[in-house]
Amino acid sequence: MIRLESILDITAQFTYTVMESVLSKRLKEIDDLKNRLEELRKSKGIRQEQLADALRVSRQTIGSLENGRYNPSIVLAFKIARYFNLPIEDIFIYEEENQS
């Protein structure tokens, strides 16, 4: 008999895999991905160093993300979203240019 926890684990893994696939394709297409990371971090009173420690990245990575010099990996984007308890789309913004 399959336990409820097993079904939930399978569902969560499937959802993560699908989202990772979709978002990784979209992130590869993005030249200038905008984000609200600095705004969110400051609203929580968190220093770059604290956020970096929590996410297990360097402070320089946080600075580069905030300044738009670096687009996160899909895994890092998920970690940031989970840290702030927000959907990825509420942190990382992609506005398509009108293509004529």
C-alpha positions as YAML, in Angstrom:
chain: A
units: angstrom
residues:
- id: 1
  name: MET
  ca: [0.00, 0.00, 0.00]
- id: 2
  name: ILE
  ca: [1.30, 3.46, -0.89]
- id: 3
  name: ARG
  ca: [1.49, 5.88, 2.01]
- id: 4
  name: LEU
  ca: [0.18, 9.44, 1.73]
- id: 5
  name: GLU
  ca: [3.69, 10.82, 2.36]
- id: 6
  name: SER
  ca: [4.97, 8.86, -0.65]
- id: 7
  name: ILE
  ca: [2.26, 10.27, -2.89]
- id: 8
  name: LEU
  ca: [2.99, 13.79, -1.66]
- id: 9
  name: ASP
  ca: [6.73, 13.30, -2.22]
- id: 10
  name: ILE
  ca: [6.12, 12.05, -5.77]
- id: 11
  name: THR
  ca: [3.75, 14.93, -6.50]
- id: 12
  name: ALA
  ca: [6.16, 17.50, -5.09]
- id: 13
  name: GLN
  ca: [9.09, 16.07, -7.07]
- id: 14
  name: PHE
  ca: [7.04, 16.03, -10.29]
- id: 15
  name: THR
  ca: [5.91, 19.63, -9.75]
- id: 16
  name: TYR
  ca: [9.49, 20.74, -9.02]
- id: 17
  name: THR
  ca: [10.79, 18.95, -12.13]
- id: 18
  name: VAL
  ca: [8.17, 20.51, -14.39]
- id: 19
  name: MET
  ca: [8.71, 24.00, -12.98]
- id: 20
  name: GLU
  ca: [12.48, 23.62, -13.19]
- id: 21
  name: SER
  ca: [12.24, 22.60, -16.83]
- id: 22
  name: VAL
  ca: [9.93, 25.46, -17.77]
- id: 23
  name: LEU
  ca: [11.83, 28.10, -15.82]
- id: 24
  name: SER
  ca: [15.26, 26.97, -16.97]
- id: 25
  name: LYS
  ca: [14.14, 27.29, -20.59]
- id: 26
  name: ARG
  ca: [12.75, 30.76, -19.91]
- id: 27
  name: LEU
  ca: [15.85, 31.87, -17.99]
- id: 28
  name: LYS
  ca: [18.09, 30.84, -20.90]
- id: 29
  name: GLU
  ca: [16.08, 33.17, -23.15]
- id: 30
  name: ILE
  ca: [16.40, 36.12, -20.79]
- id: 31
  name: ASP
  ca: [19.13, 38.71, -21.22]
- id: 32
  name: ASP
  ca: [17.98, 41.16, -18.55]
- id: 33
  name: LEU
  ca: [16.07, 39.42, -15.80]
- id: 34
  name: LYS
  ca: [14.89, 41.98, -13.27]
- id: 35
  name: ASN
  ca: [14.37, 41.13, -9.63]
- id: 36
  name: ARG
  ca: [13.09, 42.52, -6.35]
- id: 37
  name: LEU
  ca: [15.77, 40.86, -4.24]
- id: 38
  name: GLU
  ca: [17.27, 44.03, -2.75]
- id: 39
  name: GLU
  ca: [13.82, 45.45, -1.97]
- id: 40
  name: LEU
  ca: [12.71, 42.22, -0.27]
- id: 41
  name: ARG
  ca: [15.97, 41.84, 1.64]
- id: 42
  name: LYS
  ca: [15.90, 45.40, 2.95]
- id: 43
  name: SER
  ca: [12.22, 45.20, 3.90]
- id: 44
  name: LYS
  ca: [13.14, 42.28, 6.18]
- id: 45
  name: GLY
  ca: [16.13, 44.14, 7.63]
- id: 46
  name: ILE
  ca: [18.55, 41.51, 6.35]
- id: 47
  name: ARG
  ca: [22.14, 42.28, 5.34]
- id: 48
  name: GLN
  ca: [23.60, 40.80, 2.15]
- id: 49
  name: GLU
  ca: [25.92, 38.67, 4.28]
- id: 50
  name: GLN
  ca: [23.02, 37.20, 6.24]
- id: 51
  name: LEU
  ca: [21.09, 36.32, 3.09]
- id: 52
  name: ALA
  ca: [24.22, 34.85, 1.51]
- id: 53
  name: ASP
  ca: [24.83, 32.65, 4.56]
- id: 54
  name: ALA
  ca: [21.22, 31.46, 4.58]
- id: 55
  name: LEU
  ca: [21.38, 30.57, 0.87]
- id: 56
  name: ARG
  ca: [24.94, 29.20, 1.07]
- id: 57
  name: VAL
  ca: [26.32, 31.57, -1.55]
- id: 58
  name: SER
  ca: [28.82, 34.41, -1.37]
- id: 59
  name: ARG
  ca: [27.92, 37.98, -0.49]
- id: 60
  name: GLN
  ca: [29.24, 38.91, -3.92]
- id: 61
  name: THR
  ca: [26.62, 36.63, -5.49]
- id: 62
  name: ILE
  ca: [23.86, 38.50, -3.66]
- id: 63
  name: GLY
  ca: [25.31, 41.83, -4.76]
- id: 64
  name: SER
  ca: [25.57, 40.67, -8.36]
- id: 65
  name: LEU
  ca: [21.98, 39.42, -8.31]
- id: 66
  name: GLU
  ca: [20.73, 42.69, -6.86]
- id: 67
  name: ASN
  ca: [22.63, 44.75, -9.43]
- id: 68
  name: GLY
  ca: [21.43, 42.63, -12.34]
- id: 69
  name: ARG
  ca: [24.92, 41.44, -13.27]
- id: 70
  name: TYR
  ca: [24.05, 37.81, -12.62]
- id: 71
  name: ASN
  ca: [21.00, 35.65, -13.30]
- id: 72
  name: PRO
  ca: [20.50, 32.88, -10.75]
- id: 73
  name: SER
  ca: [20.47, 29.20, -11.50]
- id: 74
  name: ILE
  ca: [17.04, 27.64, -11.27]
- id: 75
  name: VAL
  ca: [18.05, 26.00, -7.99]
- id: 76
  name: LEU
  ca: [19.18, 29.31, -6.50]
- id: 77
  name: ALA
  ca: [15.98, 31.00, -7.72]
- id: 78
  name: PHE
  ca: [13.97, 28.33, -5.88]
- id: 79
  name: LYS
  ca: [16.06, 28.76, -2.72]
- id: 80
  name: ILE
  ca: [15.51, 32.52, -2.78]
- id: 81
  name: ALA
  ca: [11.77, 32.09, -3.35]
- id: 82
  name: ARG
  ca: [11.51, 29.63, -0.48]
- id: 83
  name: TYR
  ca: [13.57, 31.88, 1.79]
- id: 84
  name: PHE
  ca: [11.14, 34.76, 1.25]
- id: 85
  name: ASN
  ca: [8.13, 32.42, 1.09]
- id: 86
  name: LEU
  ca: [7.09, 33.85, -2.28]
- id: 87
  name: PRO
  ca: [6.55, 32.45, -5.76]
- id: 88
  name: ILE
  ca: [9.58, 32.84, -8.01]
- id: 89
  name: GLU
  ca: [7.55, 35.13, -10.27]
- id: 90
  name: ASP
  ca: [7.09, 37.59, -7.39]
- id: 91
  name: ILE
  ca: [10.86, 37.97, -7.05]
- id: 92
  name: PHE
  ca: [12.18, 37.59, -10.59]
- id: 93
  name: ILE
  ca: [10.44, 39.62, -13.28]
- id: 94
  name: TYR
  ca: [10.63, 39.06, -16.99]
- id: 95
  name: GLU
  ca: [8.90, 41.52, -19.26]
- id: 96
  name: GLU
  ca: [8.90, 40.44, -22.87]
- id: 97
  name: GLU
  ca: [9.75, 43.07, -25.39]
- id: 98
  name: ASN
  ca: [7.11, 43.70, -28.03]
- id: 99
  name: GLN
  ca: [8.32, 41.88, -31.08]
- id: 100
  name: SER
  ca: [7.02, 43.34, -34.34]
...
